[in-house]
Amino acid sequence: MAKPINSCTDMSKIQACDVTECAYNIERNCHAIAITVGNTEAARCDTFYRHKKGGVKGLTGGVGACKMSDCKFNTDLECYADAIKVATNGGEAVCKTFARR
């Protein structure tokens, strides 16, 4: 059974992000309030955005939604991993924590 999520502070956190060209990446950490992971094809970080730097310094990003219903950490489109890692794969930002059921 997945742990209950009662607020944004309970979201799975982004432990590390190696996608340094993303606007939300500051010193290999994600500083978006929340990201969305996944589409019908892959566990991509849908929040990835090439732009001048943004995000909130001092904030550790979390997973706001995950559309990868076949991931073992996904229940009702919410991520229940303790933390995730995001990295570059084929020029795209992807959730490296994704694991099929």
JOSUL-V172335 format. One record per helix or strand of 3 or more residues. SS is the DSSP state (A for helix, B for strand). FROM is the first residue (numbers start at 1). TO is the last residue. If there is no record, write none. Layout:
BEGIN
SS/FROM/TO
SS/FROM/TO
END
This chain:
BEGIN
A/8/10
B/13/17
B/34/37
B/62/66
B/83/89
B/92/95
END
